[in-house]
Amino acid sequence: MHLALPAVLSALLFCTGLYGVLARRNAILVLMSVELMLNAVNLNLVAFDVWLSSTAEDTLHSGQALTLFTIAVAAAEIGIGLAIVLAVYRNRGTSDIDKLRDTAEGPGPDDSDSDALAAERAEKAEASA
């Protein structure tokens, strides 16, 4: 098999994952897109390992070893990522990334609720003092 076939498939998978990361709003779909990108990299590593081992005299299979390492890191990443997404969903009630970004930045100067929030914070500070 030629090296071009797995390389093209890997590029297509990576582009699909990149589109998913950039276009999706749901955090779980973004994590799935990252996994798709990592799988494209794994396919590339194995394809180049097979191609290089057929031309080289010694077969170390370093591409396959790196693929196993990448799979282990991806499993840890998805476990921690899903735990964070579930914790955020329980606290905020949504896993929409745009809404989470808005809550992290706080109210802007143009928001009408900013005066009410400032007054509420001042009342809490006076009550605690």
C-alpha positions as CSV (number, residue, x, y, z in Angstrom):
1,M,0.0,0.0,0.0
2,H,1.2,3.5,-0.8
3,L,2.0,6.0,1.9
4,A,-0.3,8.5,0.2
5,L,-3.6,6.7,1.1
6,P,-3.2,6.7,4.9
7,A,-1.7,10.2,4.7
8,V,-4.8,11.6,2.8
9,L,-7.2,9.7,5.2
10,S,-5.3,11.1,8.2
11,A,-5.5,14.7,6.7
12,L,-9.2,14.3,6.1
13,L,-9.8,13.0,9.7
14,F,-7.7,15.8,11.1
15,C,-9.5,18.5,9.1
16,T,-12.9,17.1,10.2
17,G,-11.8,17.2,13.8
18,L,-10.5,20.7,13.4
19,Y,-13.8,21.8,12.0
20,G,-15.5,20.2,14.9
21,V,-13.4,22.0,17.4
22,L,-13.9,25.3,15.8
23,A,-17.6,25.1,14.9
24,R,-19.2,23.2,17.7
25,R,-20.7,24.8,20.8
26,N,-21.3,21.7,22.9
27,A,-18.3,20.8,25.1
28,I,-18.7,17.0,24.6
29,L,-18.7,17.4,20.8
30,V,-15.5,19.4,21.1
31,L,-13.9,16.7,23.1
32,M,-15.0,14.1,20.5
33,S,-13.4,16.3,17.8
34,V,-10.2,16.4,19.7
35,E,-10.2,12.6,19.9
36,L,-10.7,12.5,16.2
37,M,-7.7,14.7,15.6
38,L,-5.6,12.5,17.9
39,N,-6.7,9.4,16.0
40,A,-5.6,11.1,12.8
41,V,-2.2,11.7,14.3
42,N,-2.1,8.0,15.4
43,L,-2.9,6.8,11.9
44,N,-0.1,9.0,10.5
45,L,2.4,7.7,13.1
46,V,1.6,4.1,12.3
47,A,1.6,4.7,8.5
48,F,5.0,6.4,8.6
49,D,6.4,3.7,11.0
50,V,5.4,0.9,8.5
51,W,6.8,2.9,5.6
52,L,10.1,3.6,7.3
53,S,10.4,0.0,8.7
54,S,10.1,-1.4,5.2
55,T,13.0,0.7,4.0
56,A,15.2,0.4,7.1
57,E,17.1,-2.6,8.2
58,D,16.2,-2.5,11.9
59,T,12.5,-2.4,13.0
60,L,12.1,-0.4,16.2
61,H,8.4,0.4,15.6
62,S,8.8,3.7,17.3
63,G,5.7,5.0,15.6
64,Q,3.6,2.3,17.2
65,A,5.1,3.0,20.6
66,L,4.3,6.7,20.2
67,T,0.8,5.7,19.2
68,L,0.3,3.7,22.4
69,F,1.6,6.7,24.4
70,T,-0.8,9.0,22.6
71,I,-3.7,6.6,23.3
72,A,-2.9,6.6,27.0
73,V,-2.7,10.4,27.1
74,A,-6.0,10.7,25.2
75,A,-7.7,8.3,27.6
76,A,-6.5,10.5,30.6
77,E,-7.5,13.7,28.7
78,I,-11.0,12.4,28.0
79,G,-11.5,11.2,31.5
80,I,-10.6,14.5,33.1
81,G,-12.4,16.5,30.3
82,L,-15.6,14.6,30.9
83,A,-15.4,15.1,34.6
84,I,-14.9,18.8,34.2
85,V,-17.8,19.0,31.7
86,L,-20.1,17.1,34.1
87,A,-19.2,19.3,37.0
88,V,-19.8,22.4,34.9
89,Y,-23.1,21.0,33.7
90,R,-24.3,20.3,37.2
91,N,-23.4,23.8,38.4
92,R,-24.4,25.9,35.4
93,G,-27.1,23.7,33.8
94,T,-25.5,23.9,30.3
95,S,-22.5,22.6,28.4
96,D,-22.7,25.3,25.8
97,I,-19.2,26.7,25.4
98,D,-20.4,30.2,24.5
99,K,-22.5,30.6,27.6
100,L,-19.7,29.3,29.8
101,R,-17.3,31.8,28.2
102,D,-19.7,34.6,29.0
103,T,-20.0,33.6,32.6
104,A,-16.2,33.4,33.0
105,E,-15.6,36.9,31.6
106,G,-18.3,38.5,33.8
107,P,-20.7,41.2,32.7
108,G,-19.4,43.7,30.3
109,P,-19.7,47.5,30.6
110,D,-22.7,47.6,28.3
111,D,-24.7,45.1,30.3
112,S,-27.8,46.6,32.0
113,D,-27.4,44.0,34.8
114,S,-23.9,45.2,35.7
115,D,-25.2,48.0,38.0
116,A,-27.5,45.5,39.8
117,L,-24.7,43.0,40.2
118,A,-22.4,45.7,41.5
119,A,-25.0,46.8,44.0
120,E,-25.6,43.2,45.1
121,R,-21.9,42.7,45.6
122,A,-21.6,45.8,47.6
123,E,-24.5,44.7,49.8
124,K,-22.8,41.3,50.4
125,A,-19.5,43.0,51.3
126,E,-21.3,45.3,53.8
127,A,-23.2,42.4,55.3
128,S,-20.0,40.3,55.8
129,A,-18.1,43.3,57.4
